[in-house]
Amino acid sequence: MKVVVIFPAKNEESTIENAVHVASTSRFNPEIIVVDAYSNDNTAKLAMKVGAVVIQQPEKIFPGKGNAMKAGLREAIKNQAADVALFLDADIKNLSSDWIDKLVDALIQNNCDMSRGYYERQSRDAAVTKLIARPMLNVFFPEVSHFEQPLSGVLDDRCGKNC
């Protein structure tokens, strides 16, 4: 099974090397793609230095994380022949290969099309989740309103014909 880890990144020079290194130590031996969102620092150069495939986000818009994710997924399917694409935020400081393995295992062992992870946050964090996302989920999608962090930066899915 071919796993590709995708890091949408903008100005993440302080964390990108560690993120790429940790992701590359997963037992799934993933390819690593960093989608640079027109960083003003050395994010792209440092990611390449530690072995990531670096591509540029196609459009210079902000916020552009969705565009970066789409570009990364296209690269993962077209040039890396991915079976599984794992999106991770490039600024996760306590990222571990075990965490990556658990996300991918959730897909394989449970025959799921998608898994999501989250990490504990400070109570002052996640204002958008608390003020907008959670209340909207309660109204429009009550069956998933129990998700702790619906806007988490961690997403894993199988790459099928419709990705």
Backbone hydrogen bonds in HBPLUS format (Angstrom, degrees):
<---DONOR---> <-ACCEPTOR-->    atom                        ^
c    i                          cat <-CA-CA->   ^        H-A-AA   ^      H-
h    n   atom  resd res      DA  || num        DHA   H-A  angle D-A-AA Bond
n    s   type  num  typ     dist DA aas  dist angle  dist       angle   num
A0083-ASP N   A0002-LYS O   2.81 MM  81  5.14 167.3  1.82 141.6 145.9     1
A0084-VAL N   A0002-LYS O   3.06 MM  82  6.38 153.3  2.13 158.7 158.9     2
A0031-GLU N   A0003-VAL O   3.08 MM  28  6.59 149.2  2.18 152.6 154.5     3
A0004-VAL N   A0084-VAL O   2.90 MM  80  6.24 157.3  1.95 158.4 165.6     4
A0086-LEU N   A0004-VAL O   2.85 MM  82  6.19 161.9  1.88 160.2 164.2     5
A0005-VAL N   A0031-GLU O   2.85 MM  26  6.23 164.3  1.88 168.7 168.6     6
A0033-ILE N   A0005-VAL O   2.80 MM  28  6.14 167.3  1.82 168.2 171.6     7
A0006-ILE N   A0086-LEU O   2.70 MM  80  5.93 166.4  1.72 156.4 159.6     8
A0088-LEU N   A0006-ILE O   2.96 MM  82  6.24 161.8  2.00 159.1 161.6     9
A0007-PHE N   A0033-ILE O   2.79 MM  26  6.20 162.9  1.82 162.1 168.0    10
A0035-VAL N   A0007-PHE O   2.96 MM  28  6.12 156.9  2.01 135.6 142.9    11
A0009-ALA N   A0035-VAL O   2.90 MM  26  5.91 167.7  1.92 157.1 153.0    12
A0037-ALA N   A0009-ALA O   2.81 MM  28  5.93 155.9  1.87 165.0 166.6    13
A0015-THR N   A0012-GLU O   3.00 MM   3  5.59 155.6  2.07 119.0 126.1    14
A0016-ILE N   A0012-GLU O   2.86 MM   4  5.62 150.7  1.95 171.0 176.8    15
A0019-ALA N   A0015-THR O   3.02 MM   4  6.19 164.1  2.05 157.2 162.4    16
A0020-VAL N   A0016-ILE O   2.93 MM   4  6.07 171.1  1.94 157.1 158.6    17
A0021-HIS N   A0017-GLU O   2.91 MM   4  6.04 165.2  1.93 150.5 155.5    18
A0022-VAL N   A0018-ASN O   2.85 MM   4  5.95 173.7  1.85 156.7 158.5    19
A0023-ALA N   A0019-ALA O   2.99 MM   4  6.10 165.9  2.01 148.6 153.1    20
A0024-SER N   A0020-VAL O   2.96 MM   4  6.10 152.5  2.03 148.5 155.9    21
A0025-THR N   A0022-VAL O   3.04 MM   3  5.34 151.0  2.13 106.6 115.5    22
A0026-SER N   A0023-ALA O   3.22 MM   3  5.69 167.5  2.24 115.9 117.9    23
A0029-ASN N   A0026-SER O   3.01 MM   3  5.53 165.4  2.03 119.6 122.2    24
A0053-VAL N   A0032-ILE O   2.85 MM  21  6.12 170.7  1.86 163.9 160.7    25
A0034-VAL N   A0053-VAL O   2.82 MM  19  6.19 161.0  1.86 159.9 165.4    26
A0055-ILE N   A0034-VAL O   2.99 MM  21  6.40 159.8  2.03 158.1 164.1    27
A0036-ASP N   A0055-ILE O   2.83 MM  19  6.19 153.5  1.90 171.0 169.9    28
A0057-GLN N   A0036-ASP O   2.79 MM  21  5.69 162.7  1.82 158.6 152.6    29
A0046-LEU N   A0042-ASN O   2.93 MM   4  5.99 169.5  1.94 163.9 166.6    30
A0047-ALA N   A0043-THR O   2.96 MM   4  6.11 156.0  2.02 152.4 159.5    31
A0048-MET N   A0044-ALA O   3.00 MM   4  6.23 161.5  2.04 153.3 157.7    32
A0049-LYS N   A0045-LYS O   2.98 MM   4  6.17 153.9  2.05 143.7 151.5    33
A0050-VAL N   A0046-LEU O   3.26 MM   4  6.55 141.2  2.42 142.2 149.8    34
A0052-ALA N   A0047-ALA O   3.00 MM   5  5.42 161.2  2.04 150.1 144.3    35
A0051-GLY N   A0048-MET O   2.97 MM   3  5.10 164.1  1.99 111.7 114.3    36
A0067-ASN N   A0064-GLY O   3.06 MM   3  5.25 116.6  2.48 102.0 117.1    37
A0068-ALA N   A0064-GLY O   2.94 MM   4  6.24 157.7  1.99 156.3 163.4    38
A0069-MET N   A0065-LYS O   2.82 MM   4  6.07 156.6  1.87 151.4 157.8    39
A0070-LYS N   A0066-GLY O   2.97 MM   4  6.17 158.6  2.02 145.8 151.5    40
A0071-ALA N   A0067-ASN O   2.94 MM   4  6.14 161.8  1.97 149.8 154.5    41
A0072-GLY N   A0068-ALA O   2.89 MM   4  6.07 158.5  1.94 148.4 154.6    42
A0073-LEU N   A0069-MET O   2.88 MM   4  6.10 154.4  1.95 148.0 155.0    43
A0074-ARG N   A0070-LYS O   2.95 MM   4  6.21 159.5  1.99 149.7 155.2    44
A0075-GLU N   A0071-ALA O   3.03 MM   4  6.26 161.8  2.06 147.7 152.5    45
A0076-ALA N   A0072-GLY O   2.86 MM   4  6.06 155.3  1.92 145.4 152.9    46
A0077-ILE N   A0073-LEU O   2.98 MM   4  6.19 155.5  2.04 152.2 157.1    47
A0078-LYS N   A0074-ARG O   2.84 MM   4  5.86 168.9  1.86 156.5 159.7    48
A0079-ASN N   A0075-GLU O   3.00 MM   4  5.46 146.4  2.12 133.8 143.6    49
A0082-ALA N   A0076-ALA O   2.95 MM   6  5.43 158.9  1.99 136.7 141.5    50
A0159-CYS N   A0083-ASP O   2.69 MM  76  5.00 169.9  1.70 135.6 136.5    51
A0085-ALA N   A0157-ASP O   2.90 MM  72  5.55 165.4  1.92 168.3 170.9    52
A0157-ASP N   A0085-ALA O   2.91 MM  72  5.55 163.6  1.94 156.6 161.4    53
A0087-PHE N   A0155-LEU O   2.62 MM  68  5.05 161.0  1.65 167.7 171.4    54
A0155-LEU N   A0087-PHE O   3.03 MM  68  5.05 161.1  2.06 140.1 144.8    55
A0099-TRP N   A0096-SER O   3.14 MM   3  5.29 124.8  2.45  98.2 110.9    56
A0100-ILE N   A0096-SER O   3.29 MM   4  6.72 158.0  2.34 147.5 152.4    57
A0101-ASP N   A0097-SER O   2.88 MM   4  6.14 163.8  1.91 151.9 156.4    58
A0102-LYS N   A0098-ASP O   2.93 MM   4  6.15 153.3  2.00 146.0 152.9    59
A0103-LEU N   A0099-TRP O   3.09 MM   4  6.38 154.6  2.16 148.5 154.6    60
A0104-VAL N   A0100-ILE O   3.09 MM   4  6.41 163.6  2.12 156.4 160.2    61
A0105-ASP N   A0101-ASP O   2.78 MM   4  5.90 161.4  1.81 150.8 157.2    62
A0106-ALA N   A0102-LYS O   3.00 MM   4  6.10 147.3  2.11 141.1 148.5    63
A0107-LEU N   A0104-VAL O   3.04 MM   3  5.36 128.7  2.31 105.0 117.6    64
A0108-ILE N   A0104-VAL O   3.16 MM   4  6.51 164.3  2.18 154.2 158.0    65
A0109-GLN N   A0105-ASP O   2.75 MM   4  5.66 162.3  1.78 158.7 163.1    66
A0110-ASN N   A0106-ALA O   3.32 MM   4  5.66 147.0  2.44 121.4 130.1    67
A0112-CYS N   A0107-LEU O   3.10 MM   5  4.64 140.7  2.26 121.8 131.6    68
A0158-ARG N   A0113-ASP O   3.00 MM  45  5.32 154.2  2.07 139.6 143.1    69
A0115-SER N   A0156-ASP O   2.82 MM  41  5.18 156.2  1.88 147.3 153.1    70
A0156-ASP N   A0115-SER O   2.96 MM  41  5.18 151.3  2.04 167.6 162.5    71
A0125-ASP N   A0122-GLN O   2.98 MM   3  5.38 155.2  2.05 113.3 121.1    72
A0130-LYS N   A0126-ALA O   3.00 MM   4  6.28 168.2  2.02 157.8 160.5    73
A0131-LEU N   A0127-ALA O   2.84 MM   4  5.85 168.2  1.85 155.4 159.0    74
A0132-ILE N   A0128-VAL O   2.89 MM   4  5.41 151.9  1.97 138.4 145.4    75
A0133-ALA N   A0128-VAL O   3.09 MM   5  6.43 159.0  2.13 146.2 151.9    76
A0134-ARG N   A0129-THR O   2.88 MM   5  5.72 174.2  1.89 156.0 157.2    77
A0136-MET N   A0132-ILE O   3.04 MM   4  6.13 157.8  2.09 152.2 159.1    78
A0137-LEU N   A0133-ALA O   2.86 MM   4  6.10 156.7  1.91 156.0 162.9    79
A0138-ASN N   A0134-ARG O   3.00 MM   4  6.26 158.1  2.05 152.2 157.9    80
A0139-VAL N   A0135-PRO O   3.23 MM   4  6.52 145.0  2.36 140.5 148.7    81
A0140-PHE N   A0136-MET O   2.80 MM   4  5.94 172.9  1.81 166.5 165.3    82
A0141-PHE N   A0137-LEU O   2.82 MM   4  4.75 142.6  1.96 123.9 135.8    83
A0144-VAL N   A0141-PHE O   3.02 MM   3  5.85 166.6  2.03 127.7 131.5    84
A0145-SER N   A0142-PRO O   3.26 MM   3  4.90 166.4  2.28  99.2 103.0    85
A0147-PHE N   A0144-VAL O   3.16 MM   3  5.91 173.3  2.17 123.5 125.3    86
A0152-SER N   A0149-GLN O   3.09 MM   3  5.35 152.6  2.16 123.4 121.2    87
A0163-CYS N   A0160-GLY O   3.25 MM   3  5.54 171.0  2.25 115.4 115.7    88
